[in-house]
Amino acid sequence: FCTLIVAAPPSYGSLFADTLKPNQLGRRVRNRFTVGQTEDGTSGPSGPLRCCCAFGSLLVALAMFFGIPIAMIIIGSISLGDCEIERLIPIWLIVMGCVEAAEVAFRVLFHGSRKDGDENQCLWDPVACFVLAWFICGNVWVFSNWNVYTGVKYTKDVNGTEFINSHYCSDLPMKFSYGVILLSYALMGALACGCCMAACLIWKSKRPAFF
C-alpha cells in the first residue's frame, strides 16, 4: 500500500517573507541621505550635513574669537580722547583687542606645528602674564568709575561758561568695556563649572563599584 502523506500548507508569512522584508539596497540608499542615520542604521548625520555643520561651527567660533577683539580695537580707536574720567579705558580696549586677536591668529596658524612647541610656550607665557595684568587694570579703571561717570560732556559754571565735565565718558567705551569684563567672568565661571563636572565624572567612572 502506498501511503500518501499530505503536509500542512505553508503559511502566508513564509511565502511572502522575502517580499515583506525591506530591500537592503534601498535601505542603504535611504539611510545614506537621511539625516540622523548612516549606512549601518546607526544614528549620525550624513557626510554633506556633517561638513556643513563643521563649517558652520568654525565660522561661529572664528566670529566669536575674532569679532570681540576687532570690536574692542574699533571702539577704542574711535573713543580716544572721549573719556575724560579715565583716558586709559579706550587705550585698554585697543591693547587688549590687539593682543587677543594676535594670540587667536597665532594659535590658529600654528596649531598643527608641534616642532617648536616649547619655544612657542615660552613666548606666550610672558604674554599671558601681561594679559592678566592688563585685564586687572581694566577692572580697576572701569569698575572704579562706573557709578560716577556721566554721559554729559559739557557743563556750565556759575558764570555760564561751558567746560568739559571731568566725570565725562562716552557711553560706548564705558559700557562696552563693562560688558566685555562681565562676559570674561561669565566664561571663566562656565569653564570652572565644566572642569568641576569633568573631574566629578572622571572620579565617578574610576570609583570602585560596591554591590
Secondary structure, 3 states (H helix, E strand, C coil): CCCCCCCCCCCHHHHCHHHHCCCHHHHHHHHHCCCCECCCCCECCCHHHHHHHHHHHHHHHHHHHHHHHHHHHHHHHHCCCCECCCCHHHHHHHHHHHHHHHHHHHHHHCCCCCCCHHHHHHHHHHHHHHHHHHHHHHHHHHHHHCCCCECCCEEECCCCCEEECCCEECHHHHHHHHHHHHHHHHHHHHHHHHHHHHHHHHHHHHCCCCC
